[in-house]
Amino acid sequence: MRISALYAQTSEAPRRDAILYLKRYSPLLKWQPYKENVLDIGCGDGSVTREVLYPYLEDHLEKLMAVDLSEEMISYAKENNDLDRITYKPVDLDNEEDVRNLGMKFDHIFSFYCIHWIADQRSLFKRFYNILNPGGQIFITTLSDSSLHKTFKKYLTDETWAKYLPNTSGFTDYTDQPEEFVTNLLEETGFKVELCITEKQATPVDDFKGFIRSVVSVHRFINYIPEEFKEEYIQDQIRNNCEFSLYSKETGKYSWTYTSFVIVATKK
Ligand SMILES: C[S@@+](CC[C@H](N)C(=O)[O-])C[C@H]1O[C@@H](n2cnc3c(N)ncnc32)[C@H](O)[C@@H]1O
């Protein structure tokens, strides 16, 4: 099965959160009097973009550009989640030139569970600021901790994997005071912070192993692993993520344990 299709089938936790947080916090969004250009960053398979985000935007929307680092995810999104006003594009948000090449400005930027993969959040928020119109807003969910964070941290010194991977966990370190850390970064960049909160979660996932496989298979670190060891690496990721998560004997399901982070801010 294609990795993008596996993600589509197993990503009930991120999807549930996108539904929950948009319902709770979308009243903080202020729409322009004209039809807006909107960006969705790290759109993955595109199902959250089309089924969850799009209905919130429909009445305000000129064009929704949905981008992802993974060409595999983008091609799945084009095939399965296409709509007239959505354009899917492969873009690396960590790459200045990719972002410049977007060639337009936006009134809202959304991103669901993507930006924790980008280590330099200061530069990222500056990039957001530069591609927003005045009064534009960001609405972001990200992760400040999870079984994936714990696994990648362990790999920094792991006998088998450390020699292949770069000497960084690849995740943002939101520090032990994530709200304060992000609020300061956003204010220094020129944003007015409307919301910046974390929440501990434990969400049962039907096919937890499939979910982890789909996430680590598109993570950029997989490219550092020699082809012949890739499957072993994925299996080891799955084992570690299971160990760092909760298992219920009654339901036979793993619960993905993580700390979510929700951020809404306005360009001053
Ligand atoms: C957990 S998925 C979330 C997908 C979707 N937003 C959702 O809520 O289901 C994270 C996505 O972020 C993408 N991603 C990671 N780093 C990225 C980067 N630097 N630029 C663009 N996308 C990135 C990954 O390829 C992956 O598809």
The ligand as an ORCA input file, in Angstrom:
! r2SCAN-3c Opt
* xyz 0 1
  C       1.621     14.383     10.506
  S       1.539     14.944      8.853
  C       0.143     16.047      8.954
  C      -0.654     16.037      7.684
  C      -1.964     16.818      7.733
  N      -1.752     18.229      8.010
  C      -2.898     16.235      8.764
  O      -3.258     16.947      9.728
  O      -3.279     15.064      8.619
  C       2.897     16.055      8.725
  C       3.240     16.453      7.287
  O       4.221     17.506      7.319
  C       5.043     17.359      6.195
  N       6.296     18.127      6.397
  C       7.307     17.835      7.253
  N       8.290     18.747      7.135
  C       7.883     19.649      6.181
  C       8.491     20.806      5.585
  N       9.706     21.216      5.938
  N       7.807     21.473      4.630
  C       6.570     21.040      4.232
  N       5.958     19.939      4.760
  C       6.616     19.254      5.708
  C       5.254     15.844      6.108
  O       5.675     15.449      4.819
  C       3.866     15.313      6.488
  O       3.074     15.033      5.358
*
